[in-house]
């Protein structure tokens, strides 16, 4: 059976499902096809979710990059 080539760079827009080439610049977890779709999603609740996601990602990144050998300058 022949394989179907898939382009991994094409993700659906969170609002309209068209191919999306842009990501949310804060949380980078949501993709959009246009700034108009980004504005719609922002007003529909991504603003709140985005802050939570980016806070969790930042905290996880800081602590997971330490690997137990970090020195804290307090």
Buried (B, 14 or more C-beta within 10 A) or exposed (E): EEEEEEEEEEBEBBBBEEEBEBBBEBBEBBBBBBEEBBEBBBEEEBEEBBEEBBEEBEEEEEEEEEEEEEEEEE
